Amino acid sequence: MQLNFDQHDDATLEYAKQLPSFDNIYAAQAFYYEFRQEYIHLLMEIASEYQVILDYSKESLNSLETLYFSLFKNNSFFDLQVTIEEFETSMSIYVCDVLIKHHSDTSEWLVESYAYSDDKYVMGIRYGRYHLYFQNLFEQFYLMNKDGSKHELLRRYERMEKRCK
C-alpha cells in the first residue's frame, strides 16, 4: 500500500491562498485585532437594533443564539445587509471574547504564522492547554440546530471553559 500525501498538500495550499499576507507578525496582529473589533461592532449594532443585551455574560450567549435563529427564520440577514457567514463569524468572536473576559489568566487571542506558507498568518484562541485557529466556529449553524432551544453557544462555551482550568 502506498500512502498519498498530495491531497493533504493540496488542502493546506488551498487554505493558505485564502489567508491574507503580511510583512510581519505585527502587521498580522494589527489586522486581526481590527478584524475582531469590526465584527464585534457589527454584532453589537445588530443586537442593539433588536434590543438584545450582549453584556459578555455566559447567559448572553443564549440571547445571541435566539437572535441568530430569529434573524434566520425571518430572513432578516438580507434586510440588515449582512451575510449569515458574517454574523456567524461575529458570534464566534463574541463567544471567544466572553471566554477571555472570564478567564483572562488562561485564555487569550493568538496570531501565529501559518506553517505551510510564508507570509501567511492565522488567528485563534488559546484556552488552557488548547489552541483553536478559526474565523468561523459556527459555520452553517442553522443546519446543526434548527431553533436555538439547545443552547449550543452556551454548551460550546462551557466545553471551552472546562479546558481553561
N, C-alpha and C positions, 0 to 999 in steps of 0.2 A: 504494500500500500504506500502510495506516495502522497505526502502532505502538500497542499497547495495554499500558500500564504498570500497569493496575489490578490484574492478578494479582500483580505484584511488591509493590504496596502492601498487598494483602490478606495476603500471606505475612509481610511484615515486621510488620504489625499483629498478626497471629495469634501470631507468635513473641513479640512484646512482651507480650502478655497472659499468657504463660507465665512471664515473668520476675518475680521479686519486686520490689516497690517500696521505695525508700529515701529518706530525707530528704536524704541527702548521701553523698558518696563514702566518708567514714569509716565510716558505718554499713554500707555495702555491703562495704567491705574487711573489717570485723569479721565480718560474716555469712559471706562466702565463706571466710575463714580457718577459722572454726568448721566450716563445711561440709566443707572438706578434711580437717580433723582428725577429724571424726566418721567419715568414710568410710575414712580410713586406719586408725583404731582398729578399725572393723568388720573390715576386711581382715586386720589383724594377729591379731585374735581367732580368725577362721576358720582362718588359716594355722597358728596355734599348735595349734588343736584337731586338725589333720591332720598335725602335725609337719613342716610346710613352713617352711623358713627363708627369710624375706624380709629380707635384710640390706642392701638398696639397692645391690647389685652388679648389673652387667649380666646375670650368669648367673642371678640370682634371677628374672629375667623369664621364663626357660624353666620354672622351678619353678612360678611363678604360672600360666602358661598350662596346664601339666599339671594343676594343681589345678582350674582352671576347667573343663577338659574332663572330669575325673574327677567333679566335682560335677554337671556337666550329664548325663553318661551314667548316673549313678546316681540322678538326680532328687533330689539332696540339698539343693537350694536350699530346697525346702519344709520339710525337716527342720530346717534352720538358721533358718527363719523370715526369710529374706531373698529378695528377688526377684532374678532374673537381671540386671535393669537396675541394681539397687543394687550388685551385685557387679561388673558391667562399669564402672560409674562409679568404684568403688574401684580397679579395675585402671587406669583412665585416670589417676586422680590419682597412683597409685603410679608409673606409667611416667614421668610428668612430674616427680615428686619425685626419681626416680633421675637424670633428666637434669639437674635443677637442682643436685643434690648433686655431680655430677661436672663440671658446667660452670657454676658459680655466677657466674663472671665474664661469661658471655654468655647466661645464661638466668635467668628469674625469673617468678613468678606475677604476673598482671595483673588488675586490676579496673578497668573503664572504663565510662563511661556508654554506653548503647545509643543510637545516633544517631537512631533513628526514634521515640523515645518519651521523654517527660520522666519523671524519677524512676525510670528502669529502668537496671540495671547488669548487665554480663556479666563472667564470669570467663574467664580464658585464660592462656596462657603465651607469653612472648617467648623465642625462642631464635635467637640470631644476628640476622639482619635480618627474621625471620619472626615473625608473630603468629598464634596459633590460639586461637579462642574456642570453648568447648565445656562440656559437662557429662559427656558420654559419648563417648569416642573409639572405643569398640568395641561400638557398638550391634548387637545380634543377632550377636555374634561367632561363635556356634555355626553360623550359616548360611554364613559365609565360609570357615571352617576346620572340617573335620569331626573332627579328632582331636588337634590340637596339635602334630603332628610337624613342622610347617613353621616353628615358632618365630617366628610372626608378631609377637608382642610385641617380641621382640628385634630383629627386622627393622625394625619401626616406630621403635623407639628409635634404631637405628643411622642411619636416614634423618634423624631429627631431629638426632642428634648431628653428622652431617656439616654440617648447616646452622648449627650453633653456631659454626663457625670463620670 
